[in-house]
Amino acid sequence: MQKIVVINGSPREQGSTAALVDEISKGAGNRGAQVKVYNLNSMNIKGCQSCYACKAQGRCVLQDDMQELYDEIASASGVIFATPVYMWQMTAQLKLAVDRLYAFLKPDYSSYLTPGKKVLLAVTQGRPDTSAFHHYFEHMGKMLLFLGFGDYKILIAGGTRKPEDLLSQTTVVEEARQLGGWLVE
Ligand SMILES: Cc1cc2nc3c(=O)[nH]c(=O)nc-3n(C[C@H](O)[C@H](O)[C@H](O)COP(=O)(O)O)c2cc1C
């Protein structure tokens, strides 16, 4: 069975980003995938210490909850990076985890990841104009390609102060389910 890992950087476990993840998960679940959600806000994840031990030993030496995420990402067929937009960017919770993905890079900048791991960037934002921060998430998608992840897609839902604002947008909900299916194609 294919496994999709969700790394959710929203502090609101019942918020709009979680609602978007739920819809994507339905699409992935309908194709028989197992979806595992990690809410970073309630996890113990330290910022990268720039010790470069990961380059010498092939593994991050910080013994915190990131260790479980490394294993989950390595064994997943797809990864959903989910975040609300905070100050035009991903949340700090997600950025801490993203910096730690540096451990997937070998000293020669090739990757420890098995190729072809699909990525979905699932984003919610208060601003209704969903093109406003698209370039930022394109940048993030390209960085993940460099890290050794596979094809990425971006789904941004706008005007979401609460989950109902998202669930009432039928085109976004439909797209979320389709992209969930794309993750496990
Ligand atoms: C600290 C903070 C910063 C925010 N910055 C932005 C922003 O720069 N642009 C935007 O459109 N929305 C911004 N928002 C709104 C959230 O992105 C939006 O309400 C989001 O859907 C909340 O997701 P959640 O329910 O998962 O927390 C911000 C919200 C907070 C709390």
The ligand as an SDF file (V2000), in Angstrom:
LIG
                    3D

 31 33  0  0  0  0  0  0  0  0999 V2000
    0.5840   35.3510   12.1190 C   0  0  0  0  0  0  0  0  0  0  0  0
   -0.2760   35.2880   10.8910 C   0  0  0  0  0  0  0  0  0  0  0  0
    0.2110   35.7660    9.7090 C   0  0  0  0  0  0  0  0  0  0  0  0
   -0.5720   35.7010    8.5460 C   0  0  0  0  0  0  0  0  0  0  0  0
   -0.0530   36.1890    7.3760 N   0  0  0  0  0  0  0  0  0  0  0  0
   -0.7950   36.1190    6.2540 C   0  0  0  0  0  0  0  0  0  0  0  0
   -0.2800   36.6330    5.0150 C   0  0  0  0  0  0  0  0  0  0  0  0
    0.8380   37.1110    4.9270 O   0  0  0  0  0  0  0  0  0  0  0  0
   -1.0800   36.5500    3.9160 N   0  0  0  0  0  0  0  0  0  0  0  0
   -2.3430   36.0140    3.9660 C   0  0  0  0  0  0  0  0  0  0  0  0
   -3.0190   35.9760    2.9300 O   0  0  0  0  0  0  0  0  0  0  0  0
   -2.8450   35.5020    5.1220 N   0  0  0  0  0  0  0  0  0  0  0  0
   -2.1080   35.5530    6.2550 C   0  0  0  0  0  0  0  0  0  0  0  0
   -2.6110   35.0250    7.4290 N   0  0  0  0  0  0  0  0  0  0  0  0
   -3.9400   34.3440    7.4050 C   0  0  0  0  0  0  0  0  0  0  0  0
   -3.8080   32.8240    7.3330 C   0  0  0  0  0  0  0  0  0  0  0  0
   -2.8890   32.4210    6.3260 O   0  0  0  0  0  0  0  0  0  0  0  0
   -5.1470   32.1340    6.9900 C   0  0  0  0  0  0  0  0  0  0  0  0
   -6.1700   32.5560    7.8180 O   0  0  0  0  0  0  0  0  0  0  0  0
   -5.0050   30.6330    6.9880 C   0  0  0  0  0  0  0  0  0  0  0  0
   -6.0080   30.0400    6.2120 O   0  0  0  0  0  0  0  0  0  0  0  0
   -5.0680   30.0460    8.4060 C   0  0  0  0  0  0  0  0  0  0  0  0
   -4.8870   28.6550    8.3380 O   0  0  0  0  0  0  0  0  0  0  0  0
   -5.1440   27.7080    9.6140 P   0  0  0  0  0  0  0  0  0  0  0  0
   -6.6140   27.7100    9.8840 O   0  0  0  0  0  0  0  0  0  0  0  0
   -4.6070   26.3750    9.2280 O   0  0  0  0  0  0  0  0  0  0  0  0
   -4.3790   28.3300   10.7470 O   0  0  0  0  0  0  0  0  0  0  0  0
   -1.8620   35.1000    8.5970 C   0  0  0  0  0  0  0  0  0  0  0  0
   -2.3490   34.6120    9.8150 C   0  0  0  0  0  0  0  0  0  0  0  0
   -1.5680   34.6960   10.9560 C   0  0  0  0  0  0  0  0  0  0  0  0
   -2.1130   34.1680   12.2690 C   0  0  0  0  0  0  0  0  0  0  0  0
  1  2  1  0
  2  3  1  0
  2 30  2  0
  3  4  2  0
  4  5  1  0
  4 28  1  0
  5  6  2  0
  6  7  1  0
  6 13  1  0
  7  8  2  0
  7  9  1  0
  9 10  1  0
 10 11  2  0
 10 12  1  0
 12 13  2  0
 13 14  1  0
 14 15  1  0
 14 28  1  0
 15 16  1  0
 16 17  1  0
 16 18  1  0
 18 19  1  0
 18 20  1  0
 20 21  1  0
 20 22  1  0
 22 23  1  0
 23 24  1  0
 24 25  2  0
 24 26  1  0
 24 27  1  0
 28 29  2  0
 29 30  1  0
 30 31  1  0
M  END
$$$$
